[in-house]
Amino acid sequence: MSVHDELTSVQRCLDELCRSVGRLEQQIGGGGLDIRRVRADVDHLRESVALLRETASTAASTRRPDLVTIPDTPYDSTLWTDSDDEGLGARDRHAP
């Protein structure tokens, strides 16, 4: 399944959980600390899934940069005839 399908499935389950918590509130009353805590947790889950959905849509919209192919053939050694080896000094000189 794709990320979008998974998020849709999570959202459906979360909606069902919210409806179930609403039915529980009606049956046992909404004033108790326990049911208020469950309601707050469900609301927090809704916010988290919404943030996750935004992050997933942003990640899907950003494209990977195009890859650059580097050939396997060796470079032309004449490109480096006038340069020194970095950190080693010139070829005809010795370190003190």
CORMOTA-V180321 format. One record per backbone hydrogen bond with DSSP energy under -1.0 kcal/mol. NH is the residue of the N-H (numbers start at 0). CO is the residue of the C=O. If there is no record, write none. Layout:
<<NH;CO> <NH;CO>>
This chain:
<<5;1> <6;2> <7;3> <8;4> <9;5> <10;6> <11;7> <12;8> <13;9> <14;10> <15;11> <16;12> <17;13> <18;14> <19;15> <20;16> <21;17> <22;18> <23;19> <24;20> <25;21> <26;22> <27;23> <28;24> <35;31> <36;32> <37;33> <38;34> <39;35> <40;36> <41;37> <42;38> <43;39> <44;40> <45;41> <46;42> <47;43> <48;44> <49;45> <50;46> <51;47> <52;48> <53;49> <54;50> <55;51> <56;52> <57;53> <58;54> <59;55> <60;56> <61;57> <78;75> <79;76> <87;84> <88;84>>
